[in-house]
């Protein structure tokens, strides 16, 4: 599985990790065309937009919250989870 925390740290993307290991990205998360993005952790919160264009992800995680827009263009995602929240 794609190591999101490693990616966030390497790219100096502002985020927090709660005691129960839920990740919150403060602003936008642009993963467009990044190889190896095949899954994201459950309970992920992105404060701004989430761009997954051109990734190999096939399903969104449970309890995903996106404060802005969500771009899934060029992915193999065919269904959205019931507990998905998108604000923009």
Secondary structure, DSSP 8 states (H G I E B T S, - for coil): ---HHHHHHHTT--EEE-TT--EEESS-EE-TT-TT-----TT-EESS-EE-TT----S--TT-EESS-EE-TTS------TT-EE--
